[in-house]
Amino acid sequence: MDRNQLLELTNKYGGPLYVYNTDTIKNQYNNITTAFSKVKNVKINYAVKALSNVNILKVFKQLGSGLDTVSIQEVQLGLLAGFDPKDIIYTPNGVSLKEIEDVAKLGVQINIDNLSILELFGQKHPKIPVCIRINPHIMAGGNSKISVGHIDSKFGISIHQVPHIKRVVENTGMHINGIHMHTGSDILDIDTFLMATEILFDVAKNFKNIEFIDFGSGFKVPYKEGDIQTNISDLGKKLSKRFNDFCKEYGKDLTLMFEPGKYLVSQSGYFLAKVNVIKQTTSTVFAGIDSGLNHLIRPMFYNAYHKIENISNPKGRERFYSIVGYICETDTFGSNRRINEIREEDVLCFYNAGAYCFSMASNYNSRYRPAEVMIHDGKDYLIRKRETFEDIIRNQDIVI
Ligand SMILES: Cc1ncc(COP(=O)(O)O)c(C=O)c1O
């Protein structure tokens, strides 16, 4: 999107503001389906956690996507957006048996990542088909917080516990209809996927009635100049061939599934915030914006990089700045960034603000969460109002 359009939207809706362009989402979605067009049955389940506004979910529904969810609330959002429960997979970690049962009652595909829950669920509901999340013991992902398929990770059932899974299945008579893994986010090398694929195939062979294999996600997108992104078409070529061969070996056309979040929405999003103050210290020039880690926590949470531009002074002389928030802890969005001269009241744009940005926002410091705007078929729509003081106190009971 061009800078002037983003500035106009900030003038129209105020800041701080999230803006999402659904054309980018469609392109990214089509890249995946094109890459895997040689596989007969392919299903993309968008990972709701990345960006969960119901309007964005409706865009995915129009594209023919399913949903990947991790909480009953995400399932409810999907149902509200009009998804058939059969097009939703639920992959929780560490939730109660009760929540899993409540989701199963809604008709959603259950994916279990824990042996004790598998056993309990199988005993009580042997007729409900279940997918199993495997931990392939692969270290992959951009940083430790988003590497989730390694041996020390809390996610999935270890590949070494397949004999135990088989015993549970035999003893309960339950039906395993899918095998799943998700090894991490921001995976650089497609060989990681290919290696994990072989591990999943080995696991799948142990179960007779598999209908799908879910390869999770971890597709990387570029955050800064020179960054690479997952070569989806190369992965598509290599993995499709291997998958089709495996289907022959298995004796059935299985469905190949992926559940990307970041790849589908990261680049569709822009975060816009005004500069409140410029502060020159003995060592640094700070630009303090009308926002903080309450609106965009990725840089502070796991050192994520977001490109930042001054869209209201694009021709200004470039200088070095540290961009910081107004929160009472250190909340630095970026240090030593070379940016066109920043003046108080200028509008800064943060790129790649579609995935894990608004969805991780909070009311910390009792601040309002930002508004969200969606650009769809060339028109802008306010899809979430800016909060008010009412929202801050809504659930507080004043008792004394
Ligand atoms: C189970 C599961 N699937 C899919 C995703 C989406 O990953 P990404 O945003 O890297 O595509 C995640 C992210 O944490 C996840 O935990």
The ligand as an SDF file (V2000), in Angstrom:
LIG
                    3D

 16 16  0  0  0  0  0  0  0  0999 V2000
   -0.0760  -25.4710   16.1700 C   0  0  0  0  0  0  0  0  0  0  0  0
    0.2970  -24.2920   15.3400 C   0  0  0  0  0  0  0  0  0  0  0  0
   -0.0260  -24.2800   14.0500 N   0  0  0  0  0  0  0  0  0  0  0  0
    0.2540  -23.2240   13.2520 C   0  0  0  0  0  0  0  0  0  0  0  0
    0.8940  -22.1070   13.7430 C   0  0  0  0  0  0  0  0  0  0  0  0
    1.1600  -20.9700   12.8110 C   0  0  0  0  0  0  0  0  0  0  0  0
    2.5180  -20.7670   12.6130 O   0  0  0  0  0  0  0  0  0  0  0  0
    3.0430  -19.6460   11.6520 P   0  0  0  0  0  0  0  0  0  0  0  0
    2.4350  -18.3610   12.0730 O   0  0  0  0  0  0  0  0  0  0  0  0
    4.5060  -19.6540   11.7760 O   0  0  0  0  0  0  0  0  0  0  0  0
    2.6000  -19.9710   10.2760 O   0  0  0  0  0  0  0  0  0  0  0  0
    1.2910  -22.0840   15.0810 C   0  0  0  0  0  0  0  0  0  0  0  0
    2.0070  -20.9190   15.6180 C   0  0  0  0  0  0  0  0  0  0  0  0
    2.3730  -20.7870   16.7250 O   0  0  0  0  0  0  0  0  0  0  0  0
    0.9670  -23.2010   15.9140 C   0  0  0  0  0  0  0  0  0  0  0  0
    1.2860  -23.2020   17.2100 O   0  0  0  0  0  0  0  0  0  0  0  0
  1  2  1  0
  2  3  1  0
  2 15  2  0
  3  4  2  0
  4  5  1  0
  5  6  1  0
  5 12  2  0
  6  7  1  0
  7  8  1  0
  8  9  2  0
  8 10  1  0
  8 11  1  0
 12 13  1  0
 12 15  1  0
 13 14  2  0
 15 16  1  0
M  END
$$$$
